[in-house]
Amino acid sequence: MPDALKADGIVVRFGGVVAVDHVSLRVADSEILGLIGPNGAGKTTLFNALTGYVPVHEGQISFAGQDVTKAPAYARTRLGMGRTFQTERPFEELTVLENVLIGAFLSEPRRKNAEDLALKQLEIVGLGDRAHQPAMDLNLARRRRLELARALALRPKVLFLDEIMAGLNPPALREMIGLVHGLKNSGMAIVMVEHIMEAIIELSDHVIVLASGARIAEGTPQAVTSDPQVIEAYLGTE
């Protein structure tokens, strides 16, 4: 069985600046890879390279055994990549259900089937009772859930979560951690960029730590968070 996602020697440059410097990774089905590092470490750039939002200057990306290095974002989405974004931007004038329908129509062109798919994802994330409410009325925690439901409506094989837990209060954080646990248990592979160390330690099977665009450590959450180099670069020396 091929890895759900494989990247070898990824390099991304912006002019003369190397934002991602020869980073490699593997993600298997039912596995969560956590990406951590200080601000400016290259996490989001790597995330965008994997999902097709920025070009790769060196290296190769394989998805379910298929080379997608040069494939545009929409093509990767059709193959089974789904992602959330750091800043949630729902269509506020549309209902919660209509927001999720936009993604659902990609795999279910018939309205009834798309609605059934969208409603199922809303139930999964705990927004089933908000389906006909305007998206503008949702608080931060529910907007994050809506962002997740929109990604899930694409029926992803690999789900990319970009700081989906940032800013959540403790009860909402625990609920989101539980949601992600459930997705992993369903067989989905997940790549997660996150600053909330509680979530990284609890959810990740393995973690890659970036600093200045390069990988400085990789291993279990417990191993990397006790690595002196990681502590100095990311967690601080105090």
SERO-4910 file (N, C-alpha, C, O; in steps of 0.05 Angstrom, whole numbers):
BEGIN
 pado doro    nc1    nc2    nc3   cac1   cac2   cac3    cc1    cc2    cc3    oc1    oc2    oc3
  Met    A     17    -24      0      0      0      0     17     25      0     35     28     17
  Pro    A     13     44    -19     29     68    -19     21     86      5     -1     84     15
  Asp    A     39    104     12     32    124     32      9    141     22      6    145     -2
  Ala    A     -8    150     40    -29    168     32    -17    194     20    -28    205      1
  Leu    A      5    203     32     19    227     23     48    223     27     57    214     49
  Lys    A     64    231      7     93    229      9    105    254     -4     97    261    -26
  Ala    A    124    266     10    138    289     -2    168    285      2    177    277     24
  Asp    A    184    289    -19    212    285    -18    227    310    -26    224    320    -48
  Gly    A    244    321     -8    262    343    -14    248    368    -24    258    381    -42
  Ile    A    226    376    -11    211    399    -20    226    425    -14    235    430      8
  Val    A    229    441    -36    241    468    -34    221    488    -45    211    484    -67
  Val    A    216    509    -30    200    531    -40    215    557    -35    225    562    -13
  Arg    A    217    573    -56    232    598    -54    213    622    -61    195    619    -78
  Phe    A    217    644    -47    205    669    -55    227    689    -61    239    700    -42
  Gly    A    233    692    -87    256    708    -94    281    694    -85    286    670    -91
  Gly    A    298    708    -69    322    696    -59    319    683    -32    338    673    -21
  Val    A    294    683    -21    289    672      5    280    643      3    261    637    -12
  Val    A    293    625     16    285    597     17    266    593     40    274    594     64
  Ala    A    240    590     34    219    588     55    216    559     65    210    555     88
  Val    A    221    539     47    221    511     55    246    499     43    251    501     19
  Asp    A    262    486     60    289    478     52    292    448     54    299    437     75
  His    A    286    434     31    291    405     29    277    389     52    290    375     67
  Val    A    251    393     54    235    379     74    222    354     62    210    356     40
  Ser    A    223    332     76    210    307     67    191    298     89    196    303    113
  Leu    A    170    283     81    151    273    100    136    250     88    134    247     64
  Arg    A    124    234    106    106    212     99     82    212    117     84    217    141
  Val    A     59    206    106     34    204    121     19    179    112     14    177     88
  Ala    A     13    161    130     -2    137    123    -32    141    130    -39    160    144
  Asp    A    -49    123    120    -77    124    127    -80    122    157    -64    108    170
  Ser    A   -101    135    168   -107    134    196    -84    145    213    -80    137    236
  Glu    A    -68    163    202    -45    174    216    -47    205    217    -57    217    198
  Ile    A    -38    217    239    -38    246    241     -9    255    243      6    247    261
  Leu    A     -1    272    224     25    285    225     22    313    234      6    329    223
  Gly    A     36    320    256     36    348    266     59    363    255     82    354    256
  Leu    A     55    388    246     76    406    238     77    429    257     57    444    260
  Ile    A     99    432    271    102    454    290    128    470    284    145    461    269
  Gly    A    130    493    297    153    510    294    146    538    301    122    545    301
  Pro    A    166    555    305    160    583    311    148    598    287    148    587    265
  Asn    A    137    621    292    127    638    270    149    642    250    172    649    257
  Gly    A    142    640    224    162    644    203    179    619    197    198    621    182
  Ala    A    171    596    209    187    572    206    183    559    179    200    543    170
  Gly    A    161    566    164    156    554    139    133    534    139    128    520    119
  Lys    A    119    532    162     98    512    164     76    516    144     68    498    129
  Thr    A     65    540    143     43    546    125     52    545     96     36    536     78
  Thr    A     76    553     90     86    551     63     88    521     54     81    515     32
  Leu    A     99    504     72     99    476     65     71    465     62     66    450     43
  Phe    A     53    473     79     25    465     77     13    473     50      0    457     38
  Asn    A     19    498     42      9    508     16     22    493     -7      9    489    -28
  Ala    A     47    486     -4     60    471    -26     48    443    -29     44    434    -51
  Leu    A     42    430     -7     31    403     -8      3    404    -20     -5    384    -34
  Thr    A    -12    425    -16    -40    427    -26    -43    442    -52    -65    444    -63
  Gly    A    -20    451    -63    -21    463    -90    -25    493    -91    -32    503   -112
  Tyr    A    -22    507    -69    -27    536    -68     -2    552    -73     -4    576    -79
  Val    A     21    540    -71     46    553    -80     62    532    -95     61    509    -90
  Pro    A     78    541   -115     94    522   -131    118    511   -116    129    524    -99
  Val    A    125    487   -123    149    473   -112    172    477   -131    169    472   -155
  His    A    195    487   -121    218    492   -139    236    468   -141    250    464   -161
  Glu    A    236    451   -120    251    426   -121    235    405   -105    220    412    -88
  Gly    A    240    380   -112    227    358    -97    203    347   -111    195    356   -133
  Gln    A    190    328    -98    167    313   -110    146    308    -88    153    302    -65
  Ile    A    121    310    -96     98    304    -79     82    282    -91     74    284   -115
  Ser    A     77    261    -76     61    239    -86     36    236    -68     38    238    -43
  Phe    A     13    233    -81    -12    230    -66    -25    204    -75    -33    200    -98
  Ala    A    -28    185    -56    -39    158    -62    -24    145    -85    -36    132   -102
  Gly    A      2    149    -86     19    137   -106     20    152   -132     34    144   -151
  Gln    A      7    175   -134      7    191   -159     23    217   -155     20    230   -135
  Asp    A     40    223   -175     56    247   -174     38    272   -178     26    275   -200
  Val    A     36    289   -158     19    313   -160     36    339   -157     25    360   -152
  Thr    A     62    336   -161     80    359   -155     72    384   -170     74    406   -159
  Lys    A     64    381   -195     57    404   -211     26    407   -215     17    425   -229
  Ala    A     11    391   -201    -18    392   -204    -29    417   -189    -20    423   -167
  Pro    A    -48    431   -201    -60    454   -188    -77    446   -164    -84    422   -161
  Ala    A    -84    465   -147    -99    459   -123   -125    445   -129   -133    426   -115
  Tyr    A   -140    454   -149   -166    442   -155   -164    413   -163   -181    397   -156
  Ala    A   -142    406   -177   -138    378   -185   -132    361   -161   -141    338   -159
  Arg    A   -116    371   -142   -110    356   -118   -136    353   -101   -140    332    -88
  Thr    A   -153    373   -101   -178    371    -87   -195    348    -98   -207    333    -83
  Arg    A   -196    347   -125   -212    326   -137   -201    298   -132   -216    278   -131
  Leu    A   -175    296   -128   -162    271   -122   -167    262    -93   -165    238    -86
  Gly    A   -173    281    -75   -179    274    -48   -164    289    -26   -160    279     -4
  Met    A   -154    313    -33   -143    331    -12   -164    351     -3   -176    364    -20
  Gly    A   -168    353     23   -186    373     34   -170    390     54   -153    379     68
  Arg    A   -177    415     56   -162    432     75   -179    453     88   -199    462     76
  Thr    A   -171    462    111   -182    486    124   -161    508    121   -138    503    114
  Phe    A   -169    532    128   -151    555    126   -149    569    154   -167    567    170
  Gln    A   -127    582    158   -122    596    184   -144    615    190   -154    616    213
  Thr    A   -152    631    171   -174    650    175   -199    640    161   -200    638    137
  Glu    A   -219    633    178   -243    622    166   -259    645    153   -263    666    164
  Arg    A   -268    640    128   -282    660    113   -307    647    100   -308    642     76
  Pro    A   -327    643    117   -352    631    105   -366    652     88   -361    676     90
  Phe    A   -384    643     70   -401    661     56   -423    669     75   -442    654     80
  Glu    A   -420    693     87   -437    700    110   -466    703    104   -483    699    121
  Glu    A   -473    711     79   -501    715     72   -515    688     67   -539    687     66
  Leu    A   -499    667     63   -511    641     59   -516    627     85   -504    634    106
  Thr    A   -533    606     85   -537    591    109   -513    572    113   -496    569     96
  Val    A   -512    561    137   -491    541    144   -492    518    124   -471    510    114
  Leu    A   -515    508    118   -518    486     99   -509    494     72   -494    478     59
  Glu    A   -516    517     62   -508    526     35   -478    529     33   -466    524     12
  Asn    A   -465    537     55   -435    539     55   -423    511     50   -404    509     35
  Val    A   -434    491     62   -423    464     59   -431    452     33   -416    436     21
  Leu    A   -454    459     22   -463    449     -4   -443    456    -26   -440    441    -45
  Ile    A   -430    479    -24   -411    487    -45   -390    466    -49   -383    459    -72
  Gly    A   -379    454    -28   -360    432    -31   -373    406    -38   -362    390    -53
  Ala    A   -397    401    -27   -411    376    -32   -418    372    -61   -418    349    -71
  Phe    A   -424    394    -75   -431    391   -104   -408    381   -121   -412    371   -143
  Leu    A   -383    383   -110   -360    373   -126   -362    343   -131   -355    333   -152
  Ser    A   -372    328   -110   -374    299   -114   -402    290   -117   -407    267   -125
  Glu    A   -422    307   -111   -450    299   -114   -465    321   -130   -476    339   -118
  Pro    A   -465    319   -156   -478    340   -172   -508    343   -169   -519    364   -175
  Arg    A   -521    322   -160   -550    324   -155   -556    337   -128   -544    330   -108
  Arg    A   -574    356   -128   -580    372   -104   -587    355    -80   -575    359    -59
  Lys    A   -604    336    -83   -613    319    -60   -589    304    -48   -586    304    -24
  Asn    A   -573    292    -65   -549    277    -56   -529    296    -42   -517    289    -22
  Ala    A   -525    320    -54   -507    339    -42   -517    349    -15   -501    352      3
  Glu    A   -543    353    -13   -554    362     13   -551    340     34   -544    346     57
  Asp    A   -555    315     26   -552    293     45   -523    292     55   -518    288     79
  Leu    A   -504    295     36   -476    295     43   -469    318     62   -455    314     82
  Ala    A   -478    342     55   -472    366     71   -484    363     99   -471    370    118
  Leu    A   -509    354    101   -522    351    127   -507    330    144   -505    334    169
  Lys    A   -497    309    131   -482    289    146   -457    301    159   -450    296    182
  Gln    A   -443    318    143   -418    331    154   -425    350    176   -410    352    196
  Leu    A   -447    364    173   -455    383    195   -462    368    220   -456    377    242
  Glu    A   -474    344    218   -480    328    242   -453    319    254   -451    319    279
  Ile    A   -434    311    238   -408    302    248   -395    324    265   -384    318    286
  Val    A   -396    349    255   -382    370    270   -400    384    291   -391    403    303
  Gly    A   -424    374    294   -441    385    315   -456    410    307   -464    426    324
  Leu    A   -461    414    281   -476    438    272   -502    430    258   -513    446    243
  Gly    A   -511    406    262   -535    397    249   -559    415    255   -576    420    238
  Asp    A   -560    425    280   -583    442    288   -580    471    278   -598    488    283
  Arg    A   -557    477    266   -552    505    256   -554    506    225   -546    526    213
  Ala    A   -562    485    212   -561    483    183   -573    506    169   -563    515    148
  His    A   -596    516    178   -610    537    164   -606    565    176   -621    584    170
  Gln    A   -586    567    193   -579    592    205   -559    607    187   -541    594    175
  Pro    A   -560    634    184   -540    648    169   -512    644    181   -509    644    205
  Ala    A   -492    639    164   -465    634    173   -454    658    189   -437    655    206
  Met    A   -464    682    184   -454    706    197   -460    705    227   -448    720    243
  Asp    A   -480    689    235   -488    688    263   -471    669    280   -474    668    305
  Leu    A   -453    655    268   -437    635    283   -414    649    299   -402    668    289
  Asn    A   -409    639    323   -386    648    338   -361    635    327   -362    619    309
  Leu    A   -338    641    339   -312    631    329   -311    601    329   -304    588    309
  Ala    A   -319    588    351   -317    559    353   -335    546    332   -326    526    319
  Arg    A   -359    557    327   -376    545    307   -366    551    278   -371    535    260
  Arg    A   -354    573    274   -342    579    248   -320    559    242   -317    551    219
  Arg    A   -304    552    262   -283    532    258   -296    505    251   -285    491    234
  Arg    A   -318    498    263   -331    473    257   -343    474    228   -342    454    214
  Leu    A   -353    497    221   -363    500    193   -340    497    173   -344    484    153
  Glu    A   -317    509    179   -294    506    162   -287    476    159   -280    467    137
  Leu    A   -288    462    181   -282    433    180   -303    418    163   -296    401    147
  Ala    A   -328    425    167   -350    411    152   -346    416    122   -351    398    106
  Arg    A   -338    441    115   -335    447     86   -313    429     74   -315    420     52
  Ala    A   -291    425     90   -269    408     80   -278    379     79   -271    365     60
  Leu    A   -294    370     98   -302    342     99   -322    336     76   -324    314     67
  Ala    A   -337    357     67   -356    352     45   -342    345     19   -355    335      1
  Leu    A   -316    350     18   -301    342     -6   -293    313     -6   -281    303    -25
  Arg    A   -301    299     16   -294    270     20   -264    266     17   -255    249      1
  Pro    A   -248    280     33   -219    278     30   -208    251     40   -218    239     58
  Lys    A   -186    243     26   -171    220     35   -149    230     55   -142    216     73
  Val    A   -139    254     49   -121    267     68   -132    294     74   -139    310     56
  Leu    A   -135    300    100   -146    325    110   -124    343    121   -108    333    138
  Phe    A   -122    367    112   -102    386    121   -115    407    139   -133    421    130
  Leu    A   -106    408    164   -118    427    183    -98    448    190    -77    443    202
  Asp    A   -104    473    183    -86    495    187    -95    512    211   -111    530    209
  Glu    A    -83    506    234    -88    520    259   -118    522    265   -128    543    272
  Ile    A   -132    500    263   -161    500    267   -169    504    296   -192    509    302
  Met    A   -150    501    314   -156    503    342   -147    529    355   -152    534    378
  Ala    A   -135    547    339   -125    572    349   -148    589    359   -169    593    346
  Gly    A   -145    600    383   -164    619    394   -188    606    408   -205    620    418
  Leu    A   -190    579    408   -213    566    420   -210    566    451   -188    563    461
  Asn    A   -232    570    465   -231    567    494   -229    538    502   -233    521    485
  Pro    A   -222    532    527   -216    504    535   -238    485    528   -232    463    518
  Pro    A   -264    490    533   -285    471    526   -286    466    496   -289    443    487
  Ala    A   -285    488    480   -286    485    451   -261    470    440   -263    455    421
  Leu    A   -238    475    453   -214    461    445   -217    431    450   -209    415    433
  Arg    A   -228    423    473   -231    395    479   -250    382    459   -246    359    450
  Glu    A   -271    396    451   -290    386    432   -277    382    404   -282    362    391
  Met    A   -260    401    396   -247    399    370   -227    376    370   -225    362    350
  Ile    A   -213    373    392   -194    350    394   -209    324    391   -200    306    377
  Gly    A   -233    322    404   -249    298    401   -258    294    373   -259    271    363
  Leu    A   -265    315    359   -274    313    331   -251    302    313   -255    284    297
  Val    A   -227    312    317   -204    304    301   -197    275    308   -190    259    290
  His    A   -199    267    333   -195    239    341   -214    221    325   -206    200    314
  Gly    A   -239    229    323   -259    213    309   -253    210    280   -257    189    268
  Leu    A   -243    231    267   -236    230    239   -213    211    234   -213    196    215
  Lys    A   -194    212    252   -171    193    249   -181    164    252   -172    147    237
  Asn    A   -199    160    271   -209    133    276   -225    123    252   -229     98    249
  Ser    A   -235    141    236   -251    133    212   -233    124    189   -242    114    169
  Gly    A   -206    127    192   -187    119    172   -174    142    156   -158    137    139
  Met    A   -182    167    163   -172    190    148   -143    197    157   -137    196    180
  Ala    A   -126    203    137   -100    214    143   -102    244    147   -118    257    133
  Ile    A    -87    255    166    -90    283    173    -62    295    175    -44    284    187
  Val    A    -58    319    163    -34    335    167    -44    360    182    -62    374    172
  Met    A    -31    366    204    -41    387    222    -19    407    229      1    400    241
  Val    A    -23    432    221     -6    454    230    -20    466    255    -43    474    254
  Glu    A     -5    467    277    -18    476    302      2    487    321     24    477    324
  His    A     -6    508    336     10    519    357      1    509    385     16    512    404
  Ile    A    -23    498    386    -33    488    412    -20    461    418    -27    441    407
  Met    A      0    462    436     16    438    442     -1    416    454      5    393    450
  Glu    A    -21    423    469    -39    402    480    -51    385    458    -52    361    460
  Ala    A    -59    398    436    -71    384    414    -50    367    399    -55    344    392
  Ile    A    -27    379    395     -5    365    380      3    339    396      6    318    384
  Ile    A      7    342    422     16    319    438     -6    298    439      1    274    438
  Glu    A    -31    306    441    -52    286    444    -60    272    418    -67    249    418
  Leu    A    -58    287    396    -68    277    371    -47    264    352    -53    245    338
  Ser    A    -24    275    352     -4    268    331      8    241    335     15    234    358
  Asp    A     11    226    314     26    201    315     56    207    313     73    195    326
  His    A     63    226    296     90    236    295     90    266    288     70    276    277
  Val    A    112    279    294    113    308    291    139    315    277    160    304    281
  Ile    A    136    335    259    160    348    246    162    376    256    142    391    257
  Val    A    186    384    265    190    411    275    207    426    254    228    417    246
  Leu    A    197    449    246    211    466    226    222    491    240    210    501    259
  Ala    A    244    500    230    256    526    239    271    537    215    288    523    203
  Ser    A    265    562    208    278    575    185    275    558    159    293    557    143
  Gly    A    252    545    156    246    530    132    256    502    131    249    486    113
  Ala    A    273    494    151    285    467    150    275    450    173    266    460    194
  Arg    A    275    424    170    267    406    191    290    403    211    313    397    204
  Ile    A    284    409    236    304    407    257    300    383    275    318    375    290
  Ala    A    276    371    274    270    348    290    246    333    279    229    345    266
  Glu    A    245    307    285    222    291    277    220    267    296    240    255    303
  Gly    A    196    260    303    192    237    321    165    238    334    147    252    325
  Thr    A    162    223    356    137    224    371    134    251    384    154    266    388
  Pro    A    109    259    391    106    285    405    123    287    430    135    308    436
  Gln    A    124    265    445    140    266    470    170    270    465    183    284    479
  Ala    A    179    257    443    208    259    437    215    287    428    235    298    437
  Val    A    199    299    410    207    325    399    204    347    419    219    366    419
  Thr    A    184    345    436    180    367    456    200    366    479    201    385    494
  Ser    A    215    344    480    237    343    500    264    347    488    284    346    502
  Asp    A    265    351    461    290    355    447    301    383    453    287    402    449
  Pro    A    326    385    463    337    411    471    336    431    447    332    455    452
  Gln    A    341    422    423    341    440    400    313    451    395    310    474    388
  Val    A    293    434    398    266    443    395    258    462    416    245    483    411
  Ile    A    265    456    441    259    474    463    270    501    459    257    521    464
  Glu    A    295    503    449    308    529    445    295    543    422    291    568    423
  Ala    A    289    529    400    278    542    376    249    549    378    240    569    366
  Tyr    A    234    533    392    205    536    391    192    541    418    176    560    421
  Leu    A    199    525    438    185    528    464    197    548    482    185    557    501
  Gly    A    222    557    476    236    576    493    254    562    513    250    539    519
  Thr    A    273    577    523    293    565    541    286    568    571    298    555    587
  Glu    A    265    584    577    258    587    605    244    563    615    236    561    639
***
